Amino acid sequence: MIRRIVHIDKEKCNGCGACARACHEGAIGMVNGKATLLRDDYCDGMGDCLPECPAGAISFEEREAAPYDERAVLAAKKAKMSAPNGCPGTMARDMRKSVSPAAPSETPVSQLANWPVQIRLAPLAAPYFNGADVLIAADCTAYAYANAHREFMAGRVTLIGCPKLDAVDYADKLTEIFRRNEIESVAVLRMQVPCCGGIVSAVTRAIASCGKDIALEVHTVSPEGGLLN
């Protein structure tokens, strides 16, 4: 449908984040230091963000766009309520262009391609999810398995969590992430301890509930640091 929707001039944007804070629907987020329209159907076209931009980078245009989805906006707000608010460290960042695999003889290079990485803090939709292979890892795996970066994180978007420490079921949030983004595959990296079964269960249920056929593989690390499969 043709409707009024926000337009962001990336050349003018100074990365202050005022528009993202003013957008009550969560349609605007910060990606690579620039304001970005994350989802057409989150933008109601009312313009709360417009007067907040000091750089004049925000305007509105009439174009083909998905209709405003109030139900999806309310669901996203509900999910966000469970995460800490107001922390600049939770701002979504795509770092895939700034990392590169290191040769064995070189100083190891971080293969982290996105931020934040905690499942509870991850956005429900972000550009770096689309077309991505995703790694969902138990917190402890990066410490137990020395080659986690090169072998599992390289080339993947990484999310981490611990169902025992967080005391939450990740399935609902992962379902929304899988449903809203075009994810190619999911790899789970877990520890060989019973509580890590919770993260495998959550991912399995999320894939079953999202309505998409997403390839899944599961790898297990022993407490001694060995890769079992």
VENGI-V103019 format. One record per pair of residues at least 24 apart in sequence whose ideal C-beta (glycine too) atoms are under 8 Angstrom apart, sorted by the first residue. I is the first residue (numbers start at 1). J is the second residue. Records with the same first field share a line. If there is no record, write none. Layout:
I = J + J
This chain:
1 = 64 + 65 + 66 + 67
2 = 62 + 63 + 64 + 65
3 = 45 + 62 + 63 + 65 + 67 + 68
4 = 45 + 60 + 61 + 62
5 = 37 + 40 + 43 + 45 + 60 + 61 + 62 + 63 + 65
6 = 37 + 43 + 45 + 47 + 49 + 58 + 59 + 60
7 = 37 + 58 + 59 + 60 + 61
8 = 34 + 35 + 36 + 37 + 57 + 58
9 = 56 + 57 + 58 + 59
10 = 34 + 35 + 57
11 = 57
12 = 55 + 56 + 57
13 = 55 + 57
14 = 54 + 55 + 57
16 = 54 + 55
17 = 91
18 = 49 + 52 + 53 + 54
19 = 49 + 52 + 53 + 57 + 58
20 = 49
21 = 52
22 = 48 + 49 + 52
23 = 48 + 49
24 = 48
25 = 73
26 = 73 + 76 + 77 + 80
29 = 91 + 92 + 123 + 126
30 = 91 + 92 + 93
31 = 92 + 93 + 94 + 126 + 127 + 128
32 = 93 + 94
33 = 93
36 = 127
38 = 123 + 125 + 126 + 127
39 = 66 + 72 + 125 + 180
40 = 65 + 66
41 = 65 + 66 + 67 + 68 + 69 + 72
42 = 68 + 69 + 72 + 73 + 76
43 = 68
44 = 68 + 70 + 73
75 = 176
76 = 124 + 176
79 = 124 + 172 + 173 + 176
82 = 120 + 168
83 = 120 + 121
84 = 121
89 = 115 + 116
90 = 116 + 121
91 = 115 + 116
92 = 116 + 123 + 126 + 128
94 = 126 + 127 + 128
96 = 128
101 = 150 + 154
102 = 150
108 = 149 + 150
109 = 149
110 = 149
111 = 149 + 150 + 153 + 154 + 155
112 = 149 + 153 + 158
113 = 153 + 155 + 156 + 157 + 158
114 = 157 + 158
117 = 158 + 159 + 160
118 = 159 + 160 + 161
119 = 159 + 160 + 161 + 166 + 170 + 173 + 174
120 = 161 + 166 + 168 + 173
122 = 159 + 173 + 177
124 = 173 + 176 + 177 + 180
125 = 177 + 180 + 181
126 = 181
128 = 157
129 = 157 + 177 + 180 + 181 + 182 + 183
130 = 181 + 182 + 183
131 = 182 + 184
132 = 156 + 157 + 181 + 183 + 184
133 = 157 + 183 + 184 + 185 + 186 + 187
134 = 158 + 159 + 183 + 185 + 186 + 187
135 = 159 + 186 + 187 + 188 + 189
136 = 160 + 161 + 174 + 186 + 187 + 188 + 189 + 199 + 203
137 = 188 + 189 + 190
138 = 162 + 189 + 190 + 191 + 196 + 199
139 = 165
140 = 191 + 221
141 = 189 + 190 + 191 + 221
144 = 191 + 221 + 222 + 223 + 224 + 225
145 = 189 + 221 + 225 + 227
146 = 225
148 = 189
151 = 227
152 = 187 + 189 + 219
156 = 187
161 = 199
162 = 195 + 199
163 = 195 + 196 + 198 + 199 + 202
164 = 195 + 198
169 = 198 + 202
170 = 199 + 202 + 203 + 206
171 = 201 + 202 + 203 + 205 + 206 + 209
172 = 206
174 = 202 + 203 + 206
175 = 205 + 206 + 209 + 210
177 = 206
178 = 206 + 207 + 210 + 212 + 214
179 = 210 + 211 + 212
183 = 212 + 214
184 = 214 + 215
185 = 214 + 215 + 216 + 217
186 = 214 + 215 + 216 + 217
187 = 216 + 217 + 218 + 219
188 = 216 + 217 + 218 + 219
189 = 219 + 221
190 = 218 + 219 + 220 + 221
191 = 220 + 221 + 222 + 223
192 = 220 + 221 + 222 + 223 + 228
193 = 223
